[in-house]
Structure formats: C-alpha cells, structure tokens
C-alpha cells in the first residue's frame, strides 16, 4: 500500500484479517459522492458502505449503510435498542472516531462505538468501507467487519 496506513488498516493487519485496500480519486464535493466512489472502484454501489455517526437516545452509534441507500433513523433506533436517532454533530463524530468526515471508518476508531451494519451487507462475499482516509476504501468480508466491531446487523437502510 502506498503511503501511511490508517488505524483501520493497522487493526486489520494486526488481527490477520484478509482485506485489500483500494485507493480512488473522487473530489469530496462531488454530487452523488458514494455512487461516484463505487464507480471509481468499478463495483456496484450496493457493495460500498458509508459510516455515519449518529446519536441513539444521546449515545453515539455508528450506522453502516450502502452508499446507494439512505439511513432509516427509526429502524436504526430500534436496532440499537433506543427510541430516537439523529445524525451526530460533525465535530463530535470526528472527535469520537479520530477520523475526518468523508473518511470515517467503522474500524480502528479512537473510541469504540456501538455499530449497526445494514443487513444487506450479508448478501455479498465482500464489501467496501472507508479505510479511514478520504480516497481509500478497504474490502473485507462482512462477517469480519461484524466480528471486529461487535456490530449488530439489521435492515437500517431505505432505498
């Protein structure tokens, strides 16, 4: 891999998890950013997942959903055992994870947050998530992501 690794890739390497790293070049202000990333990687958008830091009843929670879908906040709240969910403040999300917006990975966060992965991830042998830096995705088996983050899986994406 060119350049310095990230906490996410370091965690995968340390744990011996099979993965591959995929750089891409998509400007952060590109409309339909997630779909553009999927296109740059040459994979269906349904296999590329974004990590959104949310608050469920005031507790930070990471929601991992396909880039071609939207987060269903009500479904997330239910999956996380809460009543209300909302997107977290950007500065709070960056502080808690140690990553910047657009490069937040569900892996290797500064503070381990409860994680909910959209159940559609289980339909694929591998999925793509942020490797912890804009312009870098990591491909891994959904079961490995679940194991490393102690994630719950639930249908939390609306298409």
Buried (B, 14 or more C-beta within 10 A) or exposed (E): BEEEBBBBBBBBEEEEBEBEBBBBEBEEEEEEBBBBBBBBBEBEBBBBBBBBBBBBEEBBBBBBBBBBBEBBBEBBBBBBEBEEBEEBEEEEBBBBBBBBBBBBBBBBBEEEBBBBBBBBBEEBEBBBBBBBBBBBBBBBBBEBBBEBBEBBBBEBBEE
